Amino acid sequence: MVDDRPIKAVDGEQGELFPDSSLPDELVGYRGPAACQIAGITYRQLDYWARTKLVAPSIRTAHGSGSQRLYSFKDILALKIVKRLLDTGVSLQNIRVAVDHLRARGVADLAKVTLVSDGTTVYECTSPEEIVDLLQGGQGVFGIAVKVPMQEISGTIHEFPAERADGGEVEPVVPDELTQRRNARRTG
């Protein structure tokens, strides 16, 4: 299915030549076990972060015993970033601040963000100049270009069962030829 709608330029930027259809729409969600596998975290972490509202499911929250949380693509991206920040020693308090900043952005904007940290504070950079300024100022020990985990997730998310919040059918994504060749090369 081809999207015939014109691609609009935003803020003086030229629109994308090929819109990214590999990302699920905002009504497509993934249950807790799938979100854990995609983000590389344990179910215990997922449950704790949802209960403390560090990363809560934006599509459907749990409403008592037997109900299932439903996590969006953006939620799973946040889970993966939280995991990476924790692995580098950043405190949950500082991660909470970083996640709040990421939540305020659209998925397309997230691909332009690099998180840089000195181990205590997390800085959000949206241009190479900002990163250089931080490094020249003595801040910054490591960085996470949000685009990298975003690409990792979008490459594997379609292998997991998804649900639509509106009860509709989830359209299967047909991988392009390049993706099929990469997958074949990976599996041998």
Disulfide bonds with the S-S distance in Angstrom:
none
